């Protein structure tokens, strides 16, 4: 008698094979089978490995068995403190603070840097300006001045003019901070170069204006030519990195800066209602993911570039790279290449977005390392 998985679980034989007559045992076996299948999938969408909800308790339990003294009390001690220390070392900053959300991390950073100078320059396409519902202005009374509409980075002249407009005139207003996001998701993951950052930092220092880096997706830049994490963060007074976008945490963020700044950040976190009773269950997965993170994401970048280079050599595929891009590219696909493509990718356990107007947006994450380039190219090309 031949049994598929569904029939197997519906038969009395399944109970013998599982060594139990309980539904819980069958569910556990199904969960393991689903996990094994998921571990071979390649997701060409999103920044992170997918973490199915049904597997989260087992994943967290495995981490609890591996790490000692993980519990924290109101975000003090345990895995939270270990994560803060690790990020301080990774980013080259004196101190770090766990935040429940990136919105809170950005808000508190800008508020700490501005002090009483409630005037901040931001990119118009940045998350802090476009996606945080005027949080900084509403809660802290800081006027945000948007620059570089439709672009990743404002020019030096734009920044200089904005500072002069505020600070020169009959009623001078001191600019309290410059906030820069990199990579910028609203410009398809385009990034600021080290040269651009250093030029802006030189201008900011000459005007005594501190700088904040919204580096929610900063680690995706690992492997980019000339990118070195500590050097990239050095010109910024404060840096925010997301814990859930690609580090496997269910939520959370890290904000880094000087000890004095982060002591103030902890105070503001409490005032704004962010000092939750515990955060170890978010800190622990991120702490685990930080081991070797620079090397892994550099490997993802190499694998993504290998795939794009191979595809663009085939007739019917045109690769559109993002200037100074992080992990996103667009694949233009001829009509003849689209025939059967969706099914081939599905059969190969490759998950991708829908093709729209002949174009497919590709996002590279750690799942790309599960298959070699030959396998992926074959799935796209079919019988070439």
ABEGO torsion letter per residue (X at the ends): XBBBAAAAAABAAAAAAAGBABAAAAAAAAAAAAAAAAAABBBABEABBBBBAAAAAAAAAAAAAABBGABBBGGBEEAAAAAAAAAAAAAGBABBBBBABAAAAAAAAAAAAAEABBBBBBBAABAAAAAAGGAAAAAAGBBBBBBGBGBABBBAAAAAAAAAAAABEABBBBBABBBBBOBBAAAGGBBBBAAAAAAAAAAAAAAGBBBBBBAAAAAAABGBBGBBAAAAAAABABBBBBAAAAAGBABEBBBBEBAAAAAAAAAAAAAAGABBABAAAAAAAAAAAABGAAAAAAAAAAAAAAAAAAAAABBGBBBBBBBGBBABBBBBBBAAAABGAAAAAAAAGBBBBBBBGGBBBBBBBAAAAABBAAAAAAAAAEBX
